[in-house]
Amino acid sequence: MPDLIPVFDGHNDSLLNLHLSAETDKARLFTQGAPATWHIDLPRARKGGFAGGMFAVFAPSPGEDDPDFTASVLGNDEPLPPPLLMEEARLPTLAMASILFRLERAGALAVCRSAADIRAAMERDVIAAVFHIEGAEAIDADFVMLDVLHAGGLRSLGPVWSRPNIFGHGVPFRYPSSPDTGPGLTDAGKALVRACNQLNILVDLSHINEQGFRDVATISDAPLVATHSNVHSICPHARNLTDWQLDAIRETRGMVGLNFAVEFLHPDGPDGKGADLDTMLRHLDAMLQRLGEDGVGLGSDFDGAPIPAEIGDVSGLPRLIEALGRHGYGSDLIEKIAWKNWVGVLERTIG
């Protein structure tokens, strides 16, 4: 559909779904049609105008290798999994990276190492995939693995998922709660931020706690970015960003991707099952007020969390775009939110 506005999205967990699937031909599963309960495959991506995004690699904790693991986020204030050993994280991390490269060989997407690569893929109507890691458990404190992953195309990294690791502490799935839930980055975590700056790897702040956020803001010389987070003043979940965090992001010409997960949208948090397009627009309005028109994008969390029924899956993205227009957003702003802001901030970080 040539009239679709393209969407470049800040976060999805489709590689984990593919990794956990019993299907051996992962590329065929993605290109010909994944289960209806999944959010992204190639046919639905084309229908929805999905132009690309951050394809996350997330190593699940032992016992969380069920194919339905990504169907929901943890419930309110449940204990987080224990720290994941590096040896436990490396194999699934490499396996999901391999799936990404096999999808590229199958012609389903292009692994992009620069903003120019993203623009070129979009011009060819090929999904532009940025290799992202959510939780750096597979990386050693000497950054040997970081060098290898960067050479393989890694361009975006969240030092922590919500469980702690050698680099720092994430926020729990807690509502209501401030993101100020514990200590910040370790010395290794601070060194990791510096290494990412040197390698032009985007540092993702979406799962880090408040003190860790402050540490990154103090150390980093790159724009501050939260790939899939929402507004704490609307939904006071620990995963969401407070006003001072949003202001800090704006000061660095960074940005935030709106998370579609209903638990992080609805003012009632995990109990609010009625999050809808209007709720999403409320968050976007607040983000625009704090971040400005150049600091807001989309970070769906497709295949990683329950999302509003009005969207359903990636094929429902046009319904969100249409809602932005009905809400009074002009065409230039809609394009910024849909894809241009992401390409811009990536140009300022990964090159």
C-alpha positions in Angstrom: 0.0 0.0 0.0 2.0 3.0 -1.3 0.0 5.6 0.7 1.1 4.1 4.1 3.3 6.3 6.3 6.3 4.2 7.1 7.0 3.4 10.8 10.4 2.9 12.3 9.9 1.3 15.7 12.2 1.6 18.8 11.7 -2.0 20.1 10.4 -5.4 19.3 11.1 -8.9 20.7 10.4 -10.9 17.6 13.9 -12.5 17.6 13.1 -14.1 20.9 9.8 -15.5 19.6 11.7 -17.0 16.6 14.4 -18.4 18.9 11.9 -20.1 21.2 9.8 -21.5 18.4 10.1 -25.2 17.6 10.2 -24.3 13.9 13.7 -25.0 12.5 13.3 -22.7 9.5 13.1 -19.4 11.3 13.3 -17.4 8.1 10.4 -19.2 6.5 8.3 -18.7 9.7 9.0 -15.0 9.6 8.6 -14.5 5.8 5.5 -16.7 5.3 3.5 -16.0 8.4 4.0 -16.5 12.1 1.3 -17.6 14.6 -1.6 -15.3 15.0 -0.7 -14.6 18.6 2.6 -13.0 17.5 2.8 -9.4 16.6 5.3 -9.3 13.7 6.0 -11.3 10.6 6.7 -10.1 7.1 3.2 -10.2 5.6 1.7 -8.2 8.5 4.7 -5.8 8.5 4.0 -4.9 4.9 0.3 -4.5 5.6 1.1 -2.1 8.5 3.8 0.0 6.9 6.4 -1.3 9.3 9.7 0.0 7.8 12.0 -1.3 10.5 13.3 -0.8 14.0 15.4 -2.0 16.8 15.3 -5.8 16.8 16.1 -6.8 20.3 18.2 -9.8 21.5 17.1 -10.8 25.0 18.5 -13.8 26.8 15.7 -15.3 29.0 16.5 -16.6 32.5 16.6 -20.4 32.9 13.0 -21.7 33.1 11.7 -18.9 31.0 12.2 -20.5 27.7 8.5 -21.2 27.1 7.4 -20.0 23.7 4.7 -17.9 25.4 7.2 -16.1 27.6 6.9 -12.9 25.8 3.1 -12.8 25.7 3.0 -10.8 28.9 5.2 -8.8 31.2 5.7 -9.7 34.8 2.9 -9.0 37.2 3.0 -6.2 39.7 6.0 -6.4 42.0 6.7 -10.1 41.4 10.3 -11.1 42.3 12.6 -10.6 39.4 14.7 -13.6 38.1 18.1 -13.9 39.7 21.1 -12.6 37.8 21.9 -14.5 34.6 25.3 -16.0 34.3 27.4 -14.9 31.3 27.7 -18.5 30.2 23.9 -18.8 30.3 23.4 -15.7 28.2 25.9 -16.1 25.5 24.4 -19.0 23.6 20.9 -17.5 23.2 22.4 -14.1 22.4 24.4 -15.6 19.6 21.5 -17.8 18.4 19.2 -14.7 18.1 21.9 -12.8 16.3 22.3 -15.7 13.9 18.5 -15.6 13.3 18.8 -11.9 12.4 21.5 -12.6 9.9 19.6 -15.5 8.4 16.6 -13.3 7.9 18.9 -10.9 6.1 20.1 -13.6 3.8 16.5 -14.6 3.1 15.8 -11.1 1.9 13.3 -10.4 4.8 15.3 -7.4 6.1 18.6 -5.6 6.0 20.8 -5.3 9.1 21.6 -1.6 9.3 24.8 -0.2 10.8 24.2 3.5 10.1 21.4 5.9 9.5 22.4 5.9 5.8 21.8 2.1 5.8 18.3 2.7 7.3 17.4 5.2 4.6 18.7 3.0 1.9 16.7 0.0 3.1 13.6 2.1 3.3 14.1 3.4 -0.2 14.3 -0.3 -1.3 11.2 -1.1 0.7 13.2 -3.6 2.8 12.8 -3.8 6.6 15.6 -1.8 8.2 16.7 -3.8 11.3 19.1 -2.4 13.9 20.8 -5.1 16.0 20.0 -4.3 19.7 20.7 -6.1 22.9 18.4 -5.8 25.9 20.4 -6.7 29.0 24.2 -7.1 28.5 24.6 -10.4 30.4 26.5 -11.9 27.4 29.2 -9.2 27.6 32.2 -9.6 29.8 33.8 -6.8 31.8 36.8 -6.7 29.5 34.4 -6.1 26.5 35.9 -8.8 24.3 32.3 -9.9 23.4 31.3 -6.3 22.9 34.0 -5.9 20.2 32.8 -9.1 18.5 29.1 -8.1 18.6 29.9 -4.6 17.4 31.8 -6.1 14.4 28.8 -8.2 13.7 26.5 -5.1 13.6 25.5 -4.4 17.2 24.5 -0.7 17.3 22.2 -0.4 20.3 22.5 -1.8 23.8 20.5 -1.6 27.0 23.1 -2.3 29.8 20.3 -4.0 31.9 17.0 -5.6 31.6 15.0 -5.4 34.8 17.1 -8.0 36.6 20.5 -7.0 37.9 23.8 -7.8 36.2 27.5 -6.9 36.5 26.8 -3.5 34.9 24.0 -2.2 37.0 20.4 -2.6 38.2 17.1 -2.4 36.3 13.8 -1.3 37.5 11.3 -3.9 38.8 7.8 -4.3 37.4 6.3 -2.3 40.2 3.2 -0.1 40.4 2.9 2.4 41.8 6.6 3.1 42.2 9.3 5.7 41.5 12.1 4.4 39.3 14.4 5.2 42.3 14.6 1.6 43.3 18.3 0.9 44.1 21.9 1.5 43.3 23.1 2.6 39.8 25.8 1.5 37.5 28.8 -0.5 38.8 32.3 0.5 37.8 32.0 -2.0 35.0 28.7 -0.4 33.9 30.3 3.0 33.7 33.1 1.6 31.6 30.5 0.0 29.4 28.8 3.3 28.7 32.2 4.8 27.8 33.0 1.9 25.5 29.6 2.3 23.8 30.3 6.0 23.2 33.6 5.1 21.7 32.1 2.5 19.4 29.0 4.6 18.5 26.6 2.2 20.1 23.4 3.7 21.4 22.8 3.3 25.1 19.2 2.4 25.8 17.8 3.7 29.2 14.4 2.0 29.1 15.0 -0.6 31.8 17.5 1.1 34.0 16.7 2.5 37.4 16.9 6.2 38.3 20.4 6.2 39.7 21.6 4.2 36.7 19.9 6.8 34.5 21.8 9.6 36.4 25.0 7.8 36.0 24.6 7.4 32.2 23.6 11.1 31.9 26.7 12.1 33.8 29.1 9.9 31.8 27.7 9.7 28.3 28.5 12.2 25.5 25.7 10.9 23.3 22.0 11.7 23.2 20.0 10.0 26.0 17.5 7.6 24.6 14.8 5.4 26.0 13.6 3.1 23.2 10.4 1.9 24.8 9.1 3.9 27.8 6.2 6.0 28.8 5.3 9.0 31.1 5.4 8.4 34.8 3.1 11.3 35.7 0.3 9.5 33.7 1.1 5.9 34.7 3.3 5.8 37.9 5.0 2.6 37.0 8.7 2.1 37.8 9.3 1.4 34.1 8.1 4.9 33.1 10.1 8.2 33.0 9.7 11.0 35.4 9.6 14.7 34.4 13.2 15.3 35.3 14.3 12.2 33.2 12.3 13.5 30.2 13.9 16.9 30.6 17.4 15.4 30.8 16.7 13.5 27.6 15.5 16.7 25.8 18.7 18.6 26.9 20.8 16.1 25.0 18.6 16.1 21.9 17.7 12.5 22.7 14.3 10.8 22.4 11.8 8.4 23.8 9.8 5.7 22.0 6.2 5.3 23.2 5.7 1.8 24.6 2.5 0.1 23.6 2.4 -2.2 26.6 -1.0 -1.7 28.4 0.6 -2.0 31.8 2.8 1.0 31.2 0.0 3.1 29.5 -3.0 2.9 31.7 -3.1 5.2 34.8 -4.2 2.1 36.8 -1.0 0.2 35.8 -1.2 -3.6 35.7 -4.9 -3.5 36.7 -5.8 -1.2 33.8 -6.7 -3.5 31.0 -8.5 -0.8 29.0 -5.6 1.0 27.6 -6.5 2.3 24.1 -5.6 4.7 21.4 -6.8 7.6 23.5 -4.5 6.5 26.4 -1.6 6.4 23.9 -2.3 9.8 22.7 -2.4 11.1 26.2 1.2 9.9 26.7 2.3 11.3 23.3 0.9 14.7 24.2 2.8 14.7 27.5 6.0 13.5 25.7 5.7 16.3 23.1 5.3 18.9 25.9 8.4 17.8 27.7 10.6 16.6 24.8 9.5 18.7 21.9 8.6 17.5 18.4 12.0 16.1 17.7 12.2 13.9 20.8 9.2 11.6 20.4 8.8 8.3 18.5 7.3 4.9 18.8 8.8 1.9 20.7 6.0 -0.7 20.5 7.4 -3.6 22.5 5.8 -5.8 19.8 6.1 -9.5 20.7 7.2 -8.5 24.2 4.0 -7.4 25.9 0.2 -7.2 25.6 -0.8 -4.1 23.5 -4.1 -2.3 23.0 -6.7 -4.3 21.1 -7.3 -1.4 18.7 -3.8 -2.0 17.3 -3.6 -5.8 17.7 -0.3 -6.4 15.9 2.0 -4.7 13.5 -0.7 -4.6 10.8 -2.7 -2.3 13.0 -0.1 0.5 12.9 -2.1 2.6 10.4 -4.9 2.8 12.9 -2.5 4.6 15.3 -1.3 6.9 12.5 -4.8 7.8 11.6 -5.6 8.5 15.3 -2.6 10.9 15.4 -4.2 12.8 12.5 -7.7 12.9 14.0 -6.1 14.2 17.2 -4.8 17.2 15.4 -1.1 16.3 14.7 0.0 17.7 11.4 1.6 15.6 8.6 5.1 16.8 9.4 4.8 15.9 13.1 3.3 12.5 12.3 6.2 11.6 10.0 8.6 12.7 12.7 6.9 10.5 15.3 6.5 7.6 12.8 10.1 7.4 11.6 12.1 10.6 11.1 13.0 11.3 14.7 14.4 7.8 15.1 16.6 8.1 12.0 17.7 11.5 13.2 18.8 10.3 16.7 20.5 7.3 15.3 22.4 9.5 12.9 23.6 11.4 16.0 24.6 8.2 17.8 25.6 5.4 15.5 26.5 7.6 12.6 
